[in-house]
Amino acid sequence: MRKTQRLISLGLGLTLSLLTAWPAAAQTEPPVNINSADAKTLARAIDGLSLKQAEAIVAFREEHGPFASFDDLVKVEGVGWSLLDANGLTRRPPKGLREQGAGTDVSRAKVSL
């Protein structure tokens, strides 16, 4: 009887562990590419970005070409550094430093260039 109870407890514990770990594993999706995503995808990927702002990003990209850095995003009306900072996006170093291997700190960002 005790063996059965222990096995049931162990089974329930393992099941609970798997159920709580599964959502965390599901959040490891690759970042959305800001230079190719549509407005709806951008609005879902960037916390606090409205569909109207996302549409402005897409329109700016279509008019001026792909974004070379996150600095370019602030040229889009309605998109500011506070929004980018809140999403883990930081300024890229100058081109000379990028070539030397310095990178952008976007470790928690849901978007990429």
MOSUL-V593874 format. One line per field, one symbol per residue. phi: phi as a letter, one per 20 degrees, with the letter a starting at -180 (. if undefined). psi: psi as a letter, one per 20 degrees, with the letter a starting at -180 (. if undefined). A space follows every 10 residues. Layout:
phi = ???
psi = ???
This chain:
phi = .fffffffff ffffffffff efffffeeff ffffecfeff ffffedgnef ffffffffff ffednffebf gffffegndc ffffffdnec fffgggfffe ofceecgdfe cce
psi = ghgggggggg ghggggghhh hghhhijkqq qpoiiiqrgg gghhhopipr hggghhgggg ghhirqphrh hhhiippipr hhgghhjjpr qqrqghhhhj iqrpnkhjqj qr.
